[in-house]
């Protein structure tokens, strides 16, 4: 199991624009339409990564907790030729099996992941209503096999601070996960 950290993009960076297909309903999602009054979480995940599998239920809980205040978008950018378990058809199945209430977008060209400087799955980016990066990094301290409970604490805290107009701690920890499976 690879252990790749987030790249920790500079806070304040503007969200890259994108237009990707939502595997759940086969409609395009445009980044400009994804920002509500508080902000948006963009998360890079995939189906097969053990790190994502370890936290996916908590990701769904976090999205359900904050879905009235924050927009959530999941993106998979993996090479599906070498990792067919990350195909759009299986992305749709996972979304239905886990009860995603958010779009699960497929980044076939991998340009969106490159524009975000995403490095691993899972990788989380929280933007404010002005489309500026306020948090990036881990969901929480739990990793497969470290016996720390999955609680989503780091992302939850950042979202709560954003919603309540409080400063988000700038001492943020990178996520650790499988590297994005880049095409050759």
NORKAUR-V372407 format. One record per residue. PHI is phi as a letter, one per 30 degrees, with the letter a starting at -180 (none if undefined). OMEGA is omega in whole degrees, 0 to 359 (999 if undefined). NEAR is the number of other C-alpha atoms within 10 Angstrom. Layout:
# NORKAUR-V372407
phi = [PHI	PHI]
omega = [OMEGA	OMEGA]
near = [NEAR	NEAR]
This chain:
# NORKAUR-V372407
phi = [none	d	b	c	d	d	d	h	e	d	d	j	d	d	d	d	d	a	b	b	d	d	d	d	b	i	c	d	c	c	e	d	c	c	c	c	d	c	l	b	c	c	b	c	b	a	d	c	d	d	d	d	e	d	c	e	d	d	e	d	d	d	d	d	d	c	d	d	c	b	d	c	b	c	b	c	c	d	d	d	d	c	b	d	d	c	d	e	d	d	d	d	d	d	e	d	d	c	i	e	c	b	d	b	c	c	c	d	d	i	d	d	e	d	d	d	i	d	b	b	b	d	b	c	b	c	c	d	d	c	i	c	d	c	b	a	k	d	d	a	d	d	b	e	i	c	i	c	d	d	b	i	e	d	d	e	d	d	d	d	d	d	d	c	h	c	d	c	e	d	d	c	c	d	d	b	a	d	d	d	d	d	d	d]
omega = [179	178	183	178	171	177	177	177	182	175	182	178	179	181	174	178	178	172	185	179	175	184	182	183	180	175	178	174	181	186	183	181	189	185	177	186	183	182	187	171	171	180	176	180	172	184	194	186	179	179	177	179	180	187	189	180	177	175	180	178	179	181	180	179	189	187	177	184	186	172	178	178	173	180	171	183	185	174	184	175	179	180	185	178	177	181	178	179	179	172	179	179	179	180	178	181	183	178	178	174	184	178	175	190	179	181	185	182	184	180	181	177	179	180	177	188	176	185	190	172	358	177	188	179	178	180	177	183	177	176	178	182	180	179	172	179	192	171	180	183	183	174	177	175	181	176	173	181	176	181	180	191	184	180	178	181	180	179	180	177	180	181	184	176	176	177	175	180	180	176	185	183	177	170	173	180	175	176	172	183	184	175	178	999]
near = [10	12	12	17	21	22	16	19	16	11	15	14	13	15	20	15	11	15	15	19	19	22	21	19	10	13	12	14	17	12	17	12	9	17	18	14	12	19	24	26	23	21	23	26	27	30	23	17	20	18	23	23	16	15	20	19	15	18	21	16	15	19	20	16	12	15	14	10	17	26	22	23	21	20	25	27	27	29	20	16	10	11	12	14	17	23	21	23	12	16	23	21	15	17	18	12	9	11	13	21	14	17	22	28	26	23	21	18	14	17	12	20	22	14	12	18	14	25	23	30	33	33	29	23	24	26	26	23	16	14	20	18	21	22	28	29	25	24	28	22	18	20	19	16	7	8	9	11	12	18	18	18	16	18	23	18	15	22	27	15	14	22	16	10	10	11	10	15	12	11	7	15	17	21	27	24	25	23	20	24	18	15	13	4]
